[in-house]
Each structure stands twice: as structure tokens, then as C-alpha cells.
Amino acid sequence: MSDNKKPNFLTDLGNVWGAVEDKLGLNKPVIPVVRLHGVISAEQKPGRINIETVNPLLEKAFEDKRAEAVAIVINSPGGSPVQSRLVGNRIRELADKNEKKVFVFIEDVAASGGYFIAVVGDEVFADPSSIVGSIGVIMAGFGFEKAIEKLGITRRVYTAGKNKSTLDPFMPEKKADIDRIKEFELDIHQVFIDYVKKYRGEKLVGKDDELFTGQWWPAVRGVDMGLVDALGDMHTILRERFGDDIKLKPIKAKRSPFSLPSIGLSASIQSGAIASEVIGAVEERALWSRFGL
């Protein structure tokens, strides 16, 4: 037997393992998928997007050495500008560190803080009917001063610092307070504008007084304005980029064995918790309903 025909154990083993990998799909391109769904808020509860809950998912996705890119799916009406920036910055930091592309896919809506996060993607895709934009800042509240007056209730407030009672819902509005709030909003708005320009840059089409008014649009128009790169869904786009054998790997949070419903709580604690949940649900519903969702 000639030398070049001698059996090679390592080669044969490699061929067998290669066949096993092909059979199990281990050689397929892998794209981790992180889904960001809900209102953006520091509040630690289901249906909230914040750096505390999202960071472990992002780290797991970007540290997958088999993946060439990471897909971020966004469905959010917005929320906290601070949490939006923290999440966006973390996505970009991990992408640069691990040298991976970021593909962002917008579902029903990426508005306000949701769009804030979306712009960090190397490419941003959306359905033609997805809602995008709402690049602005809003503060809202209620005034109850007339209601408590009718009830015969007197409001007593004692402060050290003339501005400590700003936005007190049981006191009449003051022009100085309104002016100060508007100035605050303009500062935050400029942070938002600068962030969008940083990541969308020359892709943006249109004047600032159109793009940054807080208006929102369907993605079919958002493409023409440079807010979105292209129309399409995640599965189709990723198959076109990486082939039909692509394997999408959803990255999900682990369920804690200790996150069970509490029992035996006092009636007062239960009532307070229920009231808080109701108010939170109303506020969340209001954010989604702005976009007909």
C-alpha cells in the first residue's frame, strides 16, 4: 500500500464529526435574536425595557462566537430617555467590541425612545406599515386643585427651595414652572436629535423642522426620509444575507424559581399593589394607544 493511501484516524474522525455537525445543523450560520418589547422604563416588571433586564440578553447574544451578526427586534412606543440611551449605547458597545453587525427589525412601532434605540443598528428594517419617528419629548400630568377645592380640602405644602413644588398636581400652574419645564424638554430633545444624527448621519433626508418635530410616520415614508434603511421582515432579510440554512437563535431571559406570586399579604398591601398596577396599566395603555395599537 502506498503512503498516500494509508488510513488516517484523525482525518476519518474529522470527516465523521463533520457529517454529525451537518446532520445536527451545527455548521449553519447562527444569528442571535434579542426581542425588545414594551414600554421603556427603569421599573423592574414584565413588559418593560431597561438596561437592567436587557443587558444580560445582549451580552449573551454578542458573545456567541459563531454569529456574524445580531438581530434586535424592537416593538416599543417609547418611554424613559435615559434607559433608551443606556440600552442603545450598550448595543453599540458590545457590537464594536465583538466586531458584529447589528440588524434592527421594527415590528408595530419604534417611536420616541423605541426609535432612539433603533438608530444604533448598522441597518434598520421595518414593515411598510410599521410606525417610526416621534423624535421629541413629552411631559404630562393632571391638575386637581379645583377638585380638592370643591371637596373642601386645603393643600398645605412647606418647602426649602422655591422650586421644590414644581409640577405639584394639587397647586395651580405657575408661568415660571412652565418656562422651566419647556427649557428642560428642549435640552432633552437636543440630546435625542444629536443621537439620531450621530447614527443616521447622511442617511437622513429632510429638514430638521420636519424630522424632529415629534411627528411619526409609516415606515414606507420613513424609508424616503432616511429614518429606515429598507422595508422587509427579519426572516426574509436574514435569509437573503446569510442563506436559507440560517439558524435564528432567540435569546430569552431565564425564569427565576423565586418569581412566584406572593401569598398571605395583608389586605392593605394587596390593595396598594393593585392600585399601583392599575395606574401603571393605564399609563402603558395610553402610550400604545397614541399609535392606534
ChimeraX commands (.cxc) that place a marker at each C-alpha (Angstrom):
marker #1 position 0.00,0.00,0.00 radius 0.5
marker #1 position 1.39,3.41,-0.97 radius 0.5
marker #1 position 1.91,6.10,1.67 radius 0.5
marker #1 position -0.80,8.37,0.29 radius 0.5
marker #1 position -3.37,5.62,0.70 radius 0.5
marker #1 position -2.65,4.79,4.33 radius 0.5
marker #1 position -5.68,5.23,6.60 radius 0.5
marker #1 position -5.54,8.36,8.78 radius 0.5
marker #1 position -7.51,8.06,12.01 radius 0.5
marker #1 position -7.65,11.80,12.68 radius 0.5
marker #1 position -8.83,12.55,9.16 radius 0.5
marker #1 position -11.52,9.89,9.35 radius 0.5
marker #1 position -12.64,11.17,12.75 radius 0.5
marker #1 position -12.80,14.71,11.38 radius 0.5
marker #1 position -14.94,13.56,8.48 radius 0.5
marker #1 position -17.30,11.72,10.82 radius 0.5
marker #1 position -17.61,14.77,13.10 radius 0.5
marker #1 position -18.18,16.98,10.07 radius 0.5
marker #1 position -21.03,14.73,8.99 radius 0.5
marker #1 position -22.50,14.88,12.50 radius 0.5
marker #1 position -22.27,18.70,12.52 radius 0.5
marker #1 position -24.04,18.85,9.16 radius 0.5
marker #1 position -26.73,16.48,10.41 radius 0.5
marker #1 position -27.34,18.48,13.57 radius 0.5
marker #1 position -27.16,21.81,11.77 radius 0.5
marker #1 position -24.11,22.92,13.75 radius 0.5
marker #1 position -22.46,24.33,10.63 radius 0.5
marker #1 position -25.39,26.57,9.79 radius 0.5
marker #1 position -24.99,30.34,10.12 radius 0.5
marker #1 position -26.30,31.44,13.52 radius 0.5
marker #1 position -27.93,34.81,14.23 radius 0.5
marker #1 position -28.90,35.52,17.87 radius 0.5
marker #1 position -32.20,37.41,18.16 radius 0.5
marker #1 position -32.93,39.77,21.06 radius 0.5
marker #1 position -36.52,40.96,21.29 radius 0.5
marker #1 position -37.19,44.33,22.95 radius 0.5
marker #1 position -40.92,44.64,23.51 radius 0.5
marker #1 position -42.74,47.09,25.73 radius 0.5
marker #1 position -42.53,50.48,27.35 radius 0.5
marker #1 position -39.03,51.75,28.16 radius 0.5
marker #1 position -38.85,52.29,31.90 radius 0.5
marker #1 position -36.50,51.68,34.83 radius 0.5
marker #1 position -39.36,49.88,36.55 radius 0.5
marker #1 position -38.50,46.21,37.09 radius 0.5
marker #1 position -41.55,44.32,35.85 radius 0.5
marker #1 position -42.64,42.30,32.80 radius 0.5
marker #1 position -43.28,44.35,29.68 radius 0.5
marker #1 position -40.57,46.92,30.47 radius 0.5
marker #1 position -37.36,47.62,28.57 radius 0.5
marker #1 position -34.40,48.83,30.63 radius 0.5
marker #1 position -30.66,48.27,30.89 radius 0.5
marker #1 position -31.02,46.01,33.95 radius 0.5
marker #1 position -33.18,43.43,32.18 radius 0.5
marker #1 position -31.78,43.80,28.67 radius 0.5
marker #1 position -28.03,43.78,29.33 radius 0.5
marker #1 position -27.74,40.03,30.17 radius 0.5
marker #1 position -29.56,39.19,26.92 radius 0.5
marker #1 position -27.33,41.48,24.88 radius 0.5
marker #1 position -24.15,40.08,26.40 radius 0.5
marker #1 position -25.22,36.51,25.65 radius 0.5
marker #1 position -26.13,37.40,22.07 radius 0.5
marker #1 position -22.99,39.32,21.18 radius 0.5
marker #1 position -20.61,36.87,22.84 radius 0.5
marker #1 position -21.79,33.99,20.61 radius 0.5
marker #1 position -18.61,33.34,18.61 radius 0.5
marker #1 position -20.50,31.53,15.85 radius 0.5
marker #1 position -22.57,34.59,14.97 radius 0.5
marker #1 position -21.56,37.14,12.35 radius 0.5
marker #1 position -24.32,39.50,13.40 radius 0.5
marker #1 position -27.06,40.04,15.97 radius 0.5
marker #1 position -30.70,40.83,15.23 radius 0.5
marker #1 position -32.54,43.27,17.50 radius 0.5
marker #1 position -36.33,43.21,17.20 radius 0.5
marker #1 position -37.99,46.36,18.54 radius 0.5
marker #1 position -41.63,46.93,19.35 radius 0.5
marker #1 position -41.92,49.94,21.67 radius 0.5
marker #1 position -43.91,53.19,21.89 radius 0.5
marker #1 position -41.09,54.80,23.87 radius 0.5
marker #1 position -40.57,55.85,27.46 radius 0.5
marker #1 position -37.54,56.86,29.51 radius 0.5
marker #1 position -34.92,58.79,27.51 radius 0.5
marker #1 position -32.23,57.71,29.99 radius 0.5
marker #1 position -32.99,53.99,29.67 radius 0.5
marker #1 position -33.27,54.37,25.88 radius 0.5
marker #1 position -29.79,55.84,25.72 radius 0.5
marker #1 position -28.32,53.26,28.09 radius 0.5
marker #1 position -29.71,50.36,26.06 radius 0.5
marker #1 position -28.68,51.90,22.74 radius 0.5
marker #1 position -25.16,52.60,23.96 radius 0.5
marker #1 position -24.79,49.06,25.30 radius 0.5
marker #1 position -25.87,47.52,21.99 radius 0.5
marker #1 position -23.31,49.60,20.12 radius 0.5
marker #1 position -20.56,48.95,22.68 radius 0.5
marker #1 position -20.99,45.17,22.50 radius 0.5
marker #1 position -21.25,45.21,18.71 radius 0.5
marker #1 position -17.98,47.11,18.35 radius 0.5
marker #1 position -16.21,45.02,20.99 radius 0.5
marker #1 position -17.19,41.71,19.37 radius 0.5
marker #1 position -16.96,43.03,15.79 radius 0.5
marker #1 position -20.52,42.07,14.87 radius 0.5
marker #1 position -23.09,43.77,12.70 radius 0.5
marker #1 position -26.39,44.86,14.22 radius 0.5
marker #1 position -29.58,44.40,12.21 radius 0.5
marker #1 position -32.60,46.15,13.74 radius 0.5
marker #1 position -36.08,45.00,12.80 radius 0.5
marker #1 position -39.05,47.19,13.74 radius 0.5
marker #1 position -42.38,45.48,14.26 radius 0.5
marker #1 position -45.53,47.52,15.03 radius 0.5
marker #1 position -43.78,50.60,16.33 radius 0.5
marker #1 position -40.39,52.07,17.20 radius 0.5
marker #1 position -41.36,55.55,18.30 radius 0.5
marker #1 position -39.70,58.07,20.59 radius 0.5
marker #1 position -37.42,56.01,22.89 radius 0.5
marker #1 position -38.05,52.94,20.73 radius 0.5
marker #1 position -36.64,54.76,17.72 radius 0.5
marker #1 position -33.83,56.15,19.93 radius 0.5
marker #1 position -32.65,52.54,20.39 radius 0.5
marker #1 position -33.29,51.52,16.78 radius 0.5
marker #1 position -30.88,54.05,15.26 radius 0.5
marker #1 position -27.80,52.27,16.67 radius 0.5
marker #1 position -28.29,49.45,14.17 radius 0.5
marker #1 position -25.92,49.18,11.21 radius 0.5
marker #1 position -29.10,48.67,9.19 radius 0.5
marker #1 position -32.70,49.30,10.20 radius 0.5
marker #1 position -35.62,47.43,8.60 radius 0.5
marker #1 position -39.36,47.69,9.09 radius 0.5
marker #1 position -42.70,46.56,7.73 radius 0.5
marker #1 position -44.28,49.13,5.37 radius 0.5
marker #1 position -46.95,49.80,8.00 radius 0.5
marker #1 position -44.60,49.99,10.99 radius 0.5
marker #1 position -44.66,53.31,12.85 radius 0.5
marker #1 position -41.35,55.14,13.17 radius 0.5
marker #1 position -40.14,58.52,14.39 radius 0.5
marker #1 position -41.77,60.62,17.12 radius 0.5
marker #1 position -38.42,62.29,17.76 radius 0.5
marker #1 position -39.49,64.60,20.53 radius 0.5
marker #1 position -40.02,64.94,24.29 radius 0.5
marker #1 position -43.27,65.00,26.22 radius 0.5
marker #1 position -44.23,65.54,29.85 radius 0.5
marker #1 position -47.81,65.16,31.00 radius 0.5
marker #1 position -49.75,65.26,34.23 radius 0.5
marker #1 position -53.04,66.27,35.87 radius 0.5
marker #1 position -54.22,69.26,37.85 radius 0.5
marker #1 position -56.53,68.60,40.81 radius 0.5
marker #1 position -56.57,71.99,42.51 radius 0.5
marker #1 position -60.21,72.69,41.58 radius 0.5
marker #1 position -61.29,69.19,42.53 radius 0.5
marker #1 position -59.94,69.43,46.06 radius 0.5
marker #1 position -61.40,72.92,46.38 radius 0.5
marker #1 position -64.87,71.52,45.66 radius 0.5
marker #1 position -64.28,68.81,48.24 radius 0.5
marker #1 position -63.34,71.41,50.84 radius 0.5
marker #1 position -59.75,70.14,51.09 radius 0.5
marker #1 position -56.91,72.53,51.83 radius 0.5
marker #1 position -53.46,71.70,50.45 radius 0.5
marker #1 position -50.53,72.55,52.76 radius 0.5
marker #1 position -47.01,72.44,51.36 radius 0.5
marker #1 position -43.80,73.50,53.10 radius 0.5
marker #1 position -40.56,73.60,51.14 radius 0.5
marker #1 position -36.95,74.65,51.46 radius 0.5
marker #1 position -36.14,75.81,47.97 radius 0.5
marker #1 position -38.56,77.85,45.87 radius 0.5
marker #1 position -38.78,75.28,43.07 radius 0.5
marker #1 position -39.44,72.15,45.15 radius 0.5
marker #1 position -43.19,72.24,44.46 radius 0.5
marker #1 position -42.86,72.34,40.67 radius 0.5
marker #1 position -45.50,70.13,38.99 radius 0.5
marker #1 position -47.44,69.60,42.23 radius 0.5
marker #1 position -50.81,68.44,40.81 radius 0.5
marker #1 position -52.77,69.98,43.69 radius 0.5
marker #1 position -51.44,73.51,43.13 radius 0.5
marker #1 position -52.13,75.97,40.27 radius 0.5
marker #1 position -49.61,76.14,37.45 radius 0.5
marker #1 position -47.03,78.91,37.53 radius 0.5
marker #1 position -45.63,80.53,34.40 radius 0.5
marker #1 position -42.10,80.24,35.79 radius 0.5
marker #1 position -42.60,76.48,36.24 radius 0.5
marker #1 position -43.89,76.09,32.68 radius 0.5
marker #1 position -40.96,78.04,31.27 radius 0.5
marker #1 position -38.51,75.91,33.24 radius 0.5
marker #1 position -40.14,72.68,32.06 radius 0.5
marker #1 position -40.01,73.82,28.43 radius 0.5
marker #1 position -36.31,74.58,28.80 radius 0.5
marker #1 position -35.77,71.14,30.31 radius 0.5
marker #1 position -37.64,69.49,27.43 radius 0.5
marker #1 position -35.62,71.40,24.82 radius 0.5
marker #1 position -32.36,70.19,26.38 radius 0.5
marker #1 position -33.51,66.54,26.31 radius 0.5
marker #1 position -34.85,66.98,22.78 radius 0.5
marker #1 position -31.44,68.17,21.59 radius 0.5
marker #1 position -29.82,65.06,23.12 radius 0.5
marker #1 position -32.28,62.95,21.10 radius 0.5
marker #1 position -31.63,64.89,17.88 radius 0.5
marker #1 position -27.85,64.62,18.27 radius 0.5
marker #1 position -28.13,60.87,18.88 radius 0.5
marker #1 position -30.19,60.30,15.74 radius 0.5
marker #1 position -27.83,62.41,13.65 radius 0.5
marker #1 position -24.82,60.56,15.06 radius 0.5
marker #1 position -26.05,57.16,13.88 radius 0.5
marker #1 position -28.20,58.01,10.85 radius 0.5
marker #1 position -25.92,60.82,9.63 radius 0.5
marker #1 position -26.09,61.43,5.90 radius 0.5
marker #1 position -28.87,58.87,5.52 radius 0.5
marker #1 position -31.37,61.42,6.81 radius 0.5
marker #1 position -33.34,63.22,4.11 radius 0.5
marker #1 position -35.27,66.36,5.00 radius 0.5
marker #1 position -35.01,69.41,7.18 radius 0.5
marker #1 position -34.75,69.38,10.95 radius 0.5
marker #1 position -38.09,71.14,11.33 radius 0.5
marker #1 position -39.73,68.17,9.63 radius 0.5
marker #1 position -37.75,65.24,11.05 radius 0.5
marker #1 position -37.53,66.37,14.66 radius 0.5
marker #1 position -40.98,67.79,15.41 radius 0.5
marker #1 position -42.22,64.72,17.28 radius 0.5
marker #1 position -44.21,63.62,14.24 radius 0.5
marker #1 position -44.31,59.93,13.34 radius 0.5
marker #1 position -44.79,58.18,10.03 radius 0.5
marker #1 position -45.40,54.75,8.48 radius 0.5
marker #1 position -42.11,53.10,7.57 radius 0.5
marker #1 position -42.98,53.25,3.87 radius 0.5
marker #1 position -42.44,57.01,4.20 radius 0.5
marker #1 position -39.70,56.58,6.77 radius 0.5
marker #1 position -37.51,54.96,4.09 radius 0.5
marker #1 position -37.75,58.04,1.90 radius 0.5
marker #1 position -36.83,60.22,4.90 radius 0.5
marker #1 position -33.83,58.10,5.82 radius 0.5
marker #1 position -35.31,57.01,9.15 radius 0.5
marker #1 position -35.31,53.39,7.94 radius 0.5
marker #1 position -32.90,51.70,5.52 radius 0.5
marker #1 position -35.30,49.29,3.84 radius 0.5
marker #1 position -38.63,47.51,4.11 radius 0.5
marker #1 position -38.73,43.82,4.95 radius 0.5
marker #1 position -39.20,41.22,7.67 radius 0.5
marker #1 position -36.48,39.57,9.71 radius 0.5
marker #1 position -36.69,36.06,8.26 radius 0.5
marker #1 position -36.64,37.21,4.64 radius 0.5
marker #1 position -33.83,39.74,5.09 radius 0.5
marker #1 position -31.59,37.38,7.04 radius 0.5
marker #1 position -32.12,34.51,4.59 radius 0.5
marker #1 position -31.13,36.82,1.76 radius 0.5
marker #1 position -27.97,37.84,3.64 radius 0.5
marker #1 position -26.87,34.51,5.11 radius 0.5
marker #1 position -28.60,31.81,3.07 radius 0.5
marker #1 position -31.59,29.52,3.51 radius 0.5
marker #1 position -29.80,27.40,6.12 radius 0.5
marker #1 position -29.58,30.24,8.60 radius 0.5
marker #1 position -30.46,29.38,12.20 radius 0.5
marker #1 position -32.14,32.07,14.30 radius 0.5
marker #1 position -31.34,31.75,18.00 radius 0.5
marker #1 position -33.83,33.57,20.27 radius 0.5
marker #1 position -32.14,34.95,23.40 radius 0.5
marker #1 position -34.58,34.87,26.31 radius 0.5
marker #1 position -34.38,35.77,29.97 radius 0.5
marker #1 position -34.13,32.92,32.43 radius 0.5
marker #1 position -37.11,32.46,34.68 radius 0.5
marker #1 position -36.28,32.77,38.34 radius 0.5
marker #1 position -37.62,29.96,40.56 radius 0.5
marker #1 position -38.30,32.62,43.17 radius 0.5
marker #1 position -40.57,34.78,40.97 radius 0.5
marker #1 position -43.74,33.16,42.28 radius 0.5
marker #1 position -46.90,35.02,43.34 radius 0.5
marker #1 position -46.77,36.14,46.96 radius 0.5
marker #1 position -49.47,34.85,49.28 radius 0.5
marker #1 position -50.61,35.84,52.71 radius 0.5
marker #1 position -50.12,39.58,52.16 radius 0.5
marker #1 position -52.17,41.97,54.24 radius 0.5
marker #1 position -55.25,43.50,52.63 radius 0.5
marker #1 position -53.72,46.99,52.72 radius 0.5
marker #1 position -50.55,45.87,50.93 radius 0.5
marker #1 position -52.58,43.95,48.35 radius 0.5
marker #1 position -54.83,46.95,47.74 radius 0.5
marker #1 position -51.85,49.27,47.29 radius 0.5
marker #1 position -50.20,46.88,44.87 radius 0.5
marker #1 position -53.41,46.50,42.86 radius 0.5
marker #1 position -53.89,50.27,42.68 radius 0.5
marker #1 position -50.30,50.72,41.51 radius 0.5
marker #1 position -50.75,48.04,38.86 radius 0.5
marker #1 position -53.97,49.66,37.60 radius 0.5
marker #1 position -52.33,53.08,37.28 radius 0.5
marker #1 position -49.33,51.56,35.54 radius 0.5
marker #1 position -51.56,49.67,33.13 radius 0.5
marker #1 position -53.48,52.84,32.26 radius 0.5
marker #1 position -50.27,54.77,31.60 radius 0.5
marker #1 position -48.89,51.94,29.46 radius 0.5
marker #1 position -52.14,51.66,27.52 radius 0.5
marker #1 position -52.05,55.40,26.84 radius 0.5
marker #1 position -48.55,55.16,25.33 radius 0.5
marker #1 position -49.53,52.37,22.94 radius 0.5
marker #1 position -52.90,53.94,22.04 radius 0.5
marker #1 position -51.17,57.09,20.72 radius 0.5
marker #1 position -50.21,54.95,17.74 radius 0.5
marker #1 position -53.52,53.15,17.35 radius 0.5
marker #1 position -52.17,49.98,18.98 radius 0.5
marker link #1:1,2 radius 0.2
marker link #1:2,3 radius 0.2
marker link #1:3,4 radius 0.2
marker link #1:4,5 radius 0.2
marker link #1:5,6 radius 0.2
marker link #1:6,7 radius 0.2
marker link #1:7,8 radius 0.2
marker link #1:8,9 radius 0.2
marker link #1:9,10 radius 0.2
marker link #1:10,11 radius 0.2
marker link #1:11,12 radius 0.2
marker link #1:12,13 radius 0.2
marker link #1:13,14 radius 0.2
marker link #1:14,15 radius 0.2
marker link #1:15,16 radius 0.2
marker link #1:16,17 radius 0.2
marker link #1:17,18 radius 0.2
marker link #1:18,19 radius 0.2
marker link #1:19,20 radius 0.2
marker link #1:20,21 radius 0.2
marker link #1:21,22 radius 0.2
marker link #1:22,23 radius 0.2
marker link #1:23,24 radius 0.2
marker link #1:24,25 radius 0.2
marker link #1:25,26 radius 0.2
marker link #1:26,27 radius 0.2
marker link #1:27,28 radius 0.2
marker link #1:28,29 radius 0.2
marker link #1:29,30 radius 0.2
marker link #1:30,31 radius 0.2
marker link #1:31,32 radius 0.2
marker link #1:32,33 radius 0.2
marker link #1:33,34 radius 0.2
marker link #1:34,35 radius 0.2
marker link #1:35,36 radius 0.2
marker link #1:36,37 radius 0.2
marker link #1:37,38 radius 0.2
marker link #1:38,39 radius 0.2
marker link #1:39,40 radius 0.2
marker link #1:40,41 radius 0.2
marker link #1:41,42 radius 0.2
marker link #1:42,43 radius 0.2
marker link #1:43,44 radius 0.2
marker link #1:44,45 radius 0.2
marker link #1:45,46 radius 0.2
marker link #1:46,47 radius 0.2
marker link #1:47,48 radius 0.2
marker link #1:48,49 radius 0.2
marker link #1:49,50 radius 0.2
marker link #1:50,51 radius 0.2
marker link #1:51,52 radius 0.2
marker link #1:52,53 radius 0.2
marker link #1:53,54 radius 0.2
marker link #1:54,55 radius 0.2
marker link #1:55,56 radius 0.2
marker link #1:56,57 radius 0.2
marker link #1:57,58 radius 0.2
marker link #1:58,59 radius 0.2
marker link #1:59,60 radius 0.2
marker link #1:60,61 radius 0.2
marker link #1:61,62 radius 0.2
marker link #1:62,63 radius 0.2
marker link #1:63,64 radius 0.2
marker link #1:64,65 radius 0.2
marker link #1:65,66 radius 0.2
marker link #1:66,67 radius 0.2
marker link #1:67,68 radius 0.2
marker link #1:68,69 radius 0.2
marker link #1:69,70 radius 0.2
marker link #1:70,71 radius 0.2
marker link #1:71,72 radius 0.2
marker link #1:72,73 radius 0.2
marker link #1:73,74 radius 0.2
marker link #1:74,75 radius 0.2
marker link #1:75,76 radius 0.2
marker link #1:76,77 radius 0.2
marker link #1:77,78 radius 0.2
marker link #1:78,79 radius 0.2
marker link #1:79,80 radius 0.2
marker link #1:80,81 radius 0.2
marker link #1:81,82 radius 0.2
marker link #1:82,83 radius 0.2
marker link #1:83,84 radius 0.2
marker link #1:84,85 radius 0.2
marker link #1:85,86 radius 0.2
marker link #1:86,87 radius 0.2
marker link #1:87,88 radius 0.2
marker link #1:88,89 radius 0.2
marker link #1:89,90 radius 0.2
marker link #1:90,91 radius 0.2
marker link #1:91,92 radius 0.2
marker link #1:92,93 radius 0.2
marker link #1:93,94 radius 0.2
marker link #1:94,95 radius 0.2
marker link #1:95,96 radius 0.2
marker link #1:96,97 radius 0.2
marker link #1:97,98 radius 0.2
marker link #1:98,99 radius 0.2
marker link #1:99,100 radius 0.2
marker link #1:100,101 radius 0.2
marker link #1:101,102 radius 0.2
marker link #1:102,103 radius 0.2
marker link #1:103,104 radius 0.2
marker link #1:104,105 radius 0.2
marker link #1:105,106 radius 0.2
marker link #1:106,107 radius 0.2
marker link #1:107,108 radius 0.2
marker link #1:108,109 radius 0.2
marker link #1:109,110 radius 0.2
marker link #1:110,111 radius 0.2
marker link #1:111,112 radius 0.2
marker link #1:112,113 radius 0.2
marker link #1:113,114 radius 0.2
marker link #1:114,115 radius 0.2
marker link #1:115,116 radius 0.2
marker link #1:116,117 radius 0.2
marker link #1:117,118 radius 0.2
marker link #1:118,119 radius 0.2
marker link #1:119,120 radius 0.2
marker link #1:120,121 radius 0.2
marker link #1:121,122 radius 0.2
marker link #1:122,123 radius 0.2
marker link #1:123,124 radius 0.2
marker link #1:124,125 radius 0.2
marker link #1:125,126 radius 0.2
marker link #1:126,127 radius 0.2
marker link #1:127,128 radius 0.2
marker link #1:128,129 radius 0.2
marker link #1:129,130 radius 0.2
marker link #1:130,131 radius 0.2
marker link #1:131,132 radius 0.2
marker link #1:132,133 radius 0.2
marker link #1:133,134 radius 0.2
marker link #1:134,135 radius 0.2
marker link #1:135,136 radius 0.2
marker link #1:136,137 radius 0.2
marker link #1:137,138 radius 0.2
marker link #1:138,139 radius 0.2
marker link #1:139,140 radius 0.2
marker link #1:140,141 radius 0.2
marker link #1:141,142 radius 0.2
marker link #1:142,143 radius 0.2
marker link #1:143,144 radius 0.2
marker link #1:144,145 radius 0.2
marker link #1:145,146 radius 0.2
marker link #1:146,147 radius 0.2
marker link #1:147,148 radius 0.2
marker link #1:148,149 radius 0.2
marker link #1:149,150 radius 0.2
marker link #1:150,151 radius 0.2
marker link #1:151,152 radius 0.2
marker link #1:152,153 radius 0.2
marker link #1:153,154 radius 0.2
marker link #1:154,155 radius 0.2
marker link #1:155,156 radius 0.2
marker link #1:156,157 radius 0.2
marker link #1:157,158 radius 0.2
marker link #1:158,159 radius 0.2
marker link #1:159,160 radius 0.2
marker link #1:160,161 radius 0.2
marker link #1:161,162 radius 0.2
marker link #1:162,163 radius 0.2
marker link #1:163,164 radius 0.2
marker link #1:164,165 radius 0.2
marker link #1:165,166 radius 0.2
marker link #1:166,167 radius 0.2
marker link #1:167,168 radius 0.2
marker link #1:168,169 radius 0.2
marker link #1:169,170 radius 0.2
marker link #1:170,171 radius 0.2
marker link #1:171,172 radius 0.2
marker link #1:172,173 radius 0.2
marker link #1:173,174 radius 0.2
marker link #1:174,175 radius 0.2
marker link #1:175,176 radius 0.2
marker link #1:176,177 radius 0.2
marker link #1:177,178 radius 0.2
marker link #1:178,179 radius 0.2
marker link #1:179,180 radius 0.2
marker link #1:180,181 radius 0.2
marker link #1:181,182 radius 0.2
marker link #1:182,183 radius 0.2
marker link #1:183,184 radius 0.2
marker link #1:184,185 radius 0.2
marker link #1:185,186 radius 0.2
marker link #1:186,187 radius 0.2
marker link #1:187,188 radius 0.2
marker link #1:188,189 radius 0.2
marker link #1:189,190 radius 0.2
marker link #1:190,191 radius 0.2
marker link #1:191,192 radius 0.2
marker link #1:192,193 radius 0.2
marker link #1:193,194 radius 0.2
marker link #1:194,195 radius 0.2
marker link #1:195,196 radius 0.2
marker link #1:196,197 radius 0.2
marker link #1:197,198 radius 0.2
marker link #1:198,199 radius 0.2
marker link #1:199,200 radius 0.2
marker link #1:200,201 radius 0.2
marker link #1:201,202 radius 0.2
marker link #1:202,203 radius 0.2
marker link #1:203,204 radius 0.2
marker link #1:204,205 radius 0.2
marker link #1:205,206 radius 0.2
marker link #1:206,207 radius 0.2
marker link #1:207,208 radius 0.2
marker link #1:208,209 radius 0.2
marker link #1:209,210 radius 0.2
marker link #1:210,211 radius 0.2
marker link #1:211,212 radius 0.2
marker link #1:212,213 radius 0.2
marker link #1:213,214 radius 0.2
marker link #1:214,215 radius 0.2
marker link #1:215,216 radius 0.2
marker link #1:216,217 radius 0.2
marker link #1:217,218 radius 0.2
marker link #1:218,219 radius 0.2
marker link #1:219,220 radius 0.2
marker link #1:220,221 radius 0.2
marker link #1:221,222 radius 0.2
marker link #1:222,223 radius 0.2
marker link #1:223,224 radius 0.2
marker link #1:224,225 radius 0.2
marker link #1:225,226 radius 0.2
marker link #1:226,227 radius 0.2
marker link #1:227,228 radius 0.2
marker link #1:228,229 radius 0.2
marker link #1:229,230 radius 0.2
marker link #1:230,231 radius 0.2
marker link #1:231,232 radius 0.2
marker link #1:232,233 radius 0.2
marker link #1:233,234 radius 0.2
marker link #1:234,235 radius 0.2
marker link #1:235,236 radius 0.2
marker link #1:236,237 radius 0.2
marker link #1:237,238 radius 0.2
marker link #1:238,239 radius 0.2
marker link #1:239,240 radius 0.2
marker link #1:240,241 radius 0.2
marker link #1:241,242 radius 0.2
marker link #1:242,243 radius 0.2
marker link #1:243,244 radius 0.2
marker link #1:244,245 radius 0.2
marker link #1:245,246 radius 0.2
marker link #1:246,247 radius 0.2
marker link #1:247,248 radius 0.2
marker link #1:248,249 radius 0.2
marker link #1:249,250 radius 0.2
marker link #1:250,251 radius 0.2
marker link #1:251,252 radius 0.2
marker link #1:252,253 radius 0.2
marker link #1:253,254 radius 0.2
marker link #1:254,255 radius 0.2
marker link #1:255,256 radius 0.2
marker link #1:256,257 radius 0.2
marker link #1:257,258 radius 0.2
marker link #1:258,259 radius 0.2
marker link #1:259,260 radius 0.2
marker link #1:260,261 radius 0.2
marker link #1:261,262 radius 0.2
marker link #1:262,263 radius 0.2
marker link #1:263,264 radius 0.2
marker link #1:264,265 radius 0.2
marker link #1:265,266 radius 0.2
marker link #1:266,267 radius 0.2
marker link #1:267,268 radius 0.2
marker link #1:268,269 radius 0.2
marker link #1:269,270 radius 0.2
marker link #1:270,271 radius 0.2
marker link #1:271,272 radius 0.2
marker link #1:272,273 radius 0.2
marker link #1:273,274 radius 0.2
marker link #1:274,275 radius 0.2
marker link #1:275,276 radius 0.2
marker link #1:276,277 radius 0.2
marker link #1:277,278 radius 0.2
marker link #1:278,279 radius 0.2
marker link #1:279,280 radius 0.2
marker link #1:280,281 radius 0.2
marker link #1:281,282 radius 0.2
marker link #1:282,283 radius 0.2
marker link #1:283,284 radius 0.2
marker link #1:284,285 radius 0.2
marker link #1:285,286 radius 0.2
marker link #1:286,287 radius 0.2
marker link #1:287,288 radius 0.2
marker link #1:288,289 radius 0.2
marker link #1:289,290 radius 0.2
marker link #1:290,291 radius 0.2
marker link #1:291,292 radius 0.2
marker link #1:292,293 radius 0.2
view
